[in-house]
Amino acid sequence: LAACDSLGINAYLSTVLSLPYSSLPAGKSERAEYLADVLADAEIIIRSVYDRYSHHQSFTGFYLVDETCDAWLAQEKAEGTTYTRDLYAGQSEVIRELDEKLLIAIAPAAWRSDTPEGFGKNLYELIKSDTEGGRPIVDVVAVQDCLGREADITVSDSVYTAYTDYLRYCASGVRTAGAEFMNDTEIFD
C-alpha cells in the first residue's frame, strides 16, 4: 500500500471470505446459522484490515470477494431467499460503521445462465438501499464478463454481441440502485 500511496493508486482490500452458494447447508435454519458464523468471521477480518491499513491514503475501501453470479441470484429469487444480499449487507454495515467514506465493491459473474433482464433486476435487488434514496449496500459493481470460458481462447462475435445486452441491463439495475457500474474484463490463458 505504501507503493500505491506514492503512485496515487486507489486500493480495495479484500475480505478474503468466499461463500460459494453451492456450499450452503440445505436447511433454512442451518443456512441462517452458517451465514451468521461467516458474518462473525467477516467482521473480525474487516476490523483487523481496517485497523492495520486505514492510515494509508490509497486505502479506498473493501472488495467483498463472495462473488455471486447470475445463476445463484436467479436461484435465490426462485427460492425466495436473500443469502447473498444478507452476506453483503452484513459486511457493508461493519464497514460503514468504521468509516462512511470507504467504498465497497463486488464483482458478480455473468455466466449468462439467466436472461440479461433477469440479471439486471437481480443485481438491483441485491444492492438497493433498504430506505428510499439511501445509499446502496455496495458502491461499485464490476460485472465479470466470463467471456474467456469458451472452449478456446477466441471469443466469437455472437458471444460479444449477446454480452452487450448483459452490460446494458446490468448497468441499468446497478445505476438505478445508485451504485457505479463497471465491466470486469477477464482474459484467461
C-alpha positions as CSV (number, residue, x, y, z in Angstrom):
1,L,0.0,0.0,0.0
2,A,2.9,2.3,0.5
3,A,3.7,2.0,-3.2
4,C,0.1,2.7,-4.0
5,D,0.2,5.8,-1.8
6,S,3.2,7.1,-3.6
7,L,1.8,6.3,-7.1
8,G,-1.7,7.7,-6.4
9,I,-3.4,4.3,-6.9
10,N,-6.6,3.5,-5.2
11,A,-6.7,0.1,-3.5
12,Y,-9.6,-2.0,-2.4
13,L,-8.7,-4.6,0.2
14,S,-10.3,-8.0,0.1
15,T,-12.3,-9.5,2.9
16,V,-10.9,-12.9,1.8
17,L,-14.1,-14.8,2.6
18,S,-15.8,-16.8,0.0
19,L,-19.2,-18.3,0.4
20,P,-20.0,-20.4,-2.7
21,Y,-23.8,-20.7,-2.9
22,S,-23.4,-24.4,-3.6
23,S,-21.7,-25.0,-0.2
24,L,-24.6,-23.6,1.9
25,P,-26.2,-26.1,4.2
26,A,-29.6,-27.5,3.0
27,G,-32.0,-26.4,5.8
28,K,-33.1,-22.8,6.3
29,S,-32.1,-22.7,10.0
30,E,-28.7,-24.3,9.2
31,R,-28.2,-21.7,6.5
32,A,-29.0,-18.9,8.8
33,E,-26.6,-20.2,11.4
34,Y,-23.9,-20.7,8.8
35,L,-24.4,-17.2,7.5
36,A,-24.2,-15.8,11.0
37,D,-20.9,-17.6,11.5
38,V,-19.5,-16.3,8.2
39,L,-20.5,-12.7,9.1
40,A,-18.9,-13.0,12.5
41,D,-15.6,-14.0,10.8
42,A,-16.0,-11.3,8.2
43,E,-16.4,-8.7,11.0
44,I,-13.1,-9.8,12.6
45,I,-11.3,-9.7,9.2
46,I,-12.8,-6.3,8.2
47,R,-11.9,-4.7,11.6
48,S,-8.4,-6.1,11.5
49,V,-7.7,-4.9,7.9
50,Y,-9.1,-1.5,8.8
51,D,-7.0,-1.2,12.0
52,R,-3.9,-2.2,10.1
53,Y,-4.2,-0.3,6.8
54,S,-6.7,2.6,7.1
55,H,-3.8,5.1,7.6
56,H,-2.8,4.6,4.0
57,Q,-4.1,7.3,1.7
58,S,-4.6,4.7,-1.1
59,F,-6.9,2.6,1.1
60,T,-10.2,3.3,-0.8
61,G,-12.4,0.6,0.5
62,F,-13.2,-3.1,0.5
63,Y,-13.8,-5.7,-2.2
64,L,-16.2,-8.3,-1.0
65,V,-14.9,-11.5,-2.6
66,D,-18.0,-13.5,-2.0
67,E,-18.5,-13.5,-5.8
68,T,-22.1,-14.3,-6.7
69,C,-23.2,-14.9,-10.2
70,D,-26.4,-14.6,-12.4
71,A,-27.2,-18.3,-11.8
72,W,-27.0,-18.1,-7.9
73,L,-29.0,-14.8,-7.9
74,A,-31.7,-16.4,-10.1
75,Q,-31.7,-19.5,-7.8
76,E,-32.2,-17.3,-4.7
77,K,-35.0,-15.4,-6.4
78,A,-36.7,-18.7,-7.2
79,E,-36.3,-19.9,-3.6
80,G,-37.4,-16.5,-2.2
81,T,-34.2,-16.2,-0.2
82,T,-31.6,-13.4,0.2
83,Y,-28.5,-15.0,1.4
84,T,-26.1,-13.1,-0.8
85,R,-27.8,-9.8,0.0
86,D,-27.6,-10.6,3.7
87,L,-23.9,-11.5,3.4
88,Y,-23.1,-8.2,1.6
89,A,-25.3,-6.1,3.8
90,G,-23.8,-7.6,7.0
91,Q,-20.3,-6.8,5.8
92,S,-21.3,-3.4,4.5
93,E,-22.8,-2.4,7.9
94,V,-19.5,-3.1,9.6
95,I,-17.5,-1.2,7.0
96,R,-19.9,1.8,7.1
97,E,-19.7,1.8,10.9
98,L,-15.9,2.1,10.7
99,D,-15.8,4.8,8.0
100,E,-18.7,6.1,5.9
101,K,-16.2,7.3,3.3
102,L,-14.9,3.9,2.4
103,L,-16.2,2.4,-0.8
104,I,-17.4,-1.2,-1.1
105,A,-17.1,-3.1,-4.4
106,I,-18.3,-6.5,-5.6
107,A,-17.7,-8.4,-8.9
108,P,-20.6,-10.8,-9.7
109,A,-20.0,-13.1,-12.6
110,A,-22.1,-13.0,-15.8
111,W,-22.2,-16.7,-16.7
112,R,-25.1,-15.9,-19.0
113,S,-27.2,-18.5,-17.1
114,D,-30.0,-16.0,-16.7
115,T,-31.5,-13.5,-19.1
116,P,-29.9,-10.1,-19.3
117,E,-33.1,-8.6,-17.9
118,G,-33.2,-11.1,-15.1
119,F,-29.6,-10.5,-14.1
120,G,-30.1,-6.7,-14.2
121,K,-33.2,-6.9,-12.0
122,N,-31.5,-9.3,-9.6
123,L,-28.4,-7.0,-9.3
124,Y,-30.7,-4.1,-8.4
125,E,-32.5,-6.2,-5.7
126,L,-29.1,-7.4,-4.4
127,I,-27.6,-3.9,-3.8
128,K,-30.6,-1.5,-3.4
129,S,-30.9,0.6,-0.3
130,D,-33.4,-0.5,2.4
131,T,-34.6,3.1,2.5
132,E,-35.9,5.3,-0.3
133,G,-33.0,7.5,-1.6
134,G,-30.5,5.8,0.7
135,R,-27.0,4.6,-0.1
136,P,-26.9,1.1,-1.7
137,I,-25.3,-1.7,0.3
138,V,-22.3,-1.5,-2.1
139,D,-20.9,1.4,-4.1
140,V,-19.3,-0.3,-7.1
141,V,-20.4,-3.3,-9.1
142,A,-17.9,-4.7,-11.6
143,V,-19.6,-7.5,-13.5
144,Q,-17.1,-10.2,-14.6
145,D,-17.6,-10.8,-18.2
146,C,-16.7,-14.6,-18.2
147,L,-16.1,-14.4,-21.9
148,G,-12.9,-16.4,-21.6
149,R,-14.8,-19.6,-20.6
150,E,-15.3,-20.7,-24.2
151,A,-13.7,-23.9,-25.5
152,D,-10.8,-22.0,-27.0
153,I,-9.2,-18.6,-26.4
154,T,-11.2,-17.0,-29.3
155,V,-14.5,-15.3,-28.3
156,S,-16.9,-15.2,-31.2
157,D,-18.6,-12.1,-32.3
158,S,-22.0,-13.5,-31.4
159,V,-20.9,-14.0,-27.8
160,Y,-19.7,-10.4,-27.6
161,T,-22.9,-9.2,-29.2
162,A,-25.0,-11.1,-26.7
163,Y,-22.9,-9.8,-23.8
164,T,-23.7,-6.2,-24.7
165,D,-27.3,-6.9,-23.6
166,Y,-26.0,-8.1,-20.2
167,L,-24.0,-4.9,-19.9
168,R,-27.0,-2.7,-20.7
169,Y,-29.4,-4.4,-18.3
170,C,-26.8,-4.8,-15.5
171,A,-25.7,-1.2,-15.8
172,S,-29.3,-0.1,-15.6
173,G,-30.0,-2.2,-12.5
174,V,-26.9,-1.1,-10.7
175,R,-27.2,2.6,-11.6
176,T,-30.9,2.6,-10.6
177,A,-29.8,1.4,-7.2
178,G,-27.4,4.3,-7.0
179,A,-24.1,2.5,-7.4
180,E,-21.3,2.8,-10.0
181,F,-21.2,0.1,-12.7
182,M,-18.1,-1.3,-14.3
183,N,-17.2,-4.2,-16.5
184,D,-14.5,-6.6,-15.3
185,T,-12.9,-7.9,-18.5
186,E,-11.1,-11.1,-17.8
187,I,-8.7,-12.8,-20.1
188,F,-7.7,-16.3,-19.4
189,D,-4.7,-18.1,-20.9
